[in-house]
Structures are given as structure tokens and as C-alpha cells.
Amino acid sequence: MRCSDAAGARFNVSDTTLWMIIGFGGQGLFSARFIVQWLASERVKRSVIPVAFWYLSLAGGLTLLAYAIHREDPVIIAGQSAGVFVYLRNLYLVHIGRRELQA
């Protein structure tokens, strides 16, 4: 894959490198959720799970799922697929709860 930077210089990124960047990016998103949860809990001095936790879980999970599919890794595919359903369900429950509060 050919890419250009802002100065117009061209460089090649191999398919392997691109997928490695995607995999590490997904892992970074997935790991960031713990920092978000920790900071939110410290702010209120009790354990809480902010909505951002679920969005980061979903974004990281989907990115890692794409990486796992590319790698054809059934263990990671199974784990991330199950997680994505949990994250979507929790986001659904959050949004339903907000609608009920507004009603």
C-alpha cells in the first residue's frame, strides 16, 4: 500500500505492517477503557462504569475482531465476537434507561 505524508513524500506500508497497526490500535482502544473507568471512579470515590467505557469496549472489540478475522484466528474471533454483543447490549440498556428518565 502506498501512502503519502503531508509533505508529499511517499513511502510503502506493507499489508503486515498495516494490520499490525490496526491490531495495536484496537488493543489501545480496548485498554483505554480501563483508564476511563478508573478516572471516573476516582472522581466520585466509588466504582462506576461510565458510558465511554462501553463505547471504547465496542470500538476496541470491533477493531480487534477485524484483526482476528484477517489473521484467521478462531480463538480471538470467538472471544471478541461474544464481547461485541455484550457491549452493544449494555449501550442499548444505557440508552433505554436515559429515555425512561426523560419520560
N, C-alpha and C positions, 0 to 999 in steps of 0.2 A: 504494500500500500504506500503510495506517495503522499507526503504531506508537505505543506508549505508553512513556514512561520511568518510572522508579521513583516519581517524584513525581506521576504521573498526568497530566502534560501530554501533549498529543497533537501529533504532527507527521506530515507526509506525506513518504514516501520514494518518489521516482519509480522506475519499473522500471529506467530507465537508471542511476540512482544506485546502486540495489541491485546490479545486475550489475557496475558499476564497482568497488564494494566487494568483491564476490566475486572479481573478476579480480585486484585488488591483493592481496587476502588470499592467493590461490593463489600469486601471484608472491612474496609474503613467505615463505610456507612453503617454496617451491622454493628461494629464495635462502638461507634459514636453514640448509639442509643443508650449504652450503659453510663456514659458520661452525662448525657442529658438527664437520665433518671436520677443519678447521684446528685447532680446540682439542684434539681427540682426538690428532692427530698431534703437536702441540706437547707434550702431556702425556707421550708415550712417546718423543719425539725421533726419530720415523721416520714415514713416510707410512702411515696406516691409514685404513680406511673403516669407521666404526662402524655398527652396525645402525640406529641412529637416522637415519643418512644415508638409508637406503633407505625408512624409514617417512616421513620428510619428503619424499623424492622422490615417493613414491606419493601422499601427501596433496596435495602441491602440483600434481602432474601431473593427478590426477583433478579437482581444483578448476579448474585451467586448461582441462582438457578440457571441463568443463561450460560454462565461459565461452565457449570457442571454438564449441561447438555452438550456444549461444544466439546468438552473433554470426554463425553460419553461415560460419565462416572455414575453408575446407578445408586451408589450409597448416598452421595451428595444430592442427587436428583430427588431421591425419596425423602430425605431429611428436609430439604428446602421447600419441596412441594407441600409437605404437611404444614410447615411453618407458615407459608404464604396464606393458607386457608385460615389459620389461627389469627394472623394479623388482620386479614380482611374482616373476619367476624368481629374482632374487637373494635375496629374502626366503625363498622356498622352499628355496634352497640353504643359506642360513644355518640355517634350522630343521632341515633334514635333517642337516646337519653337527653340530648340537647333540645330536640324537637318537643319532647314531652315537657321539659322545663319551660319552654316558650309558650306552650298551650295553656 
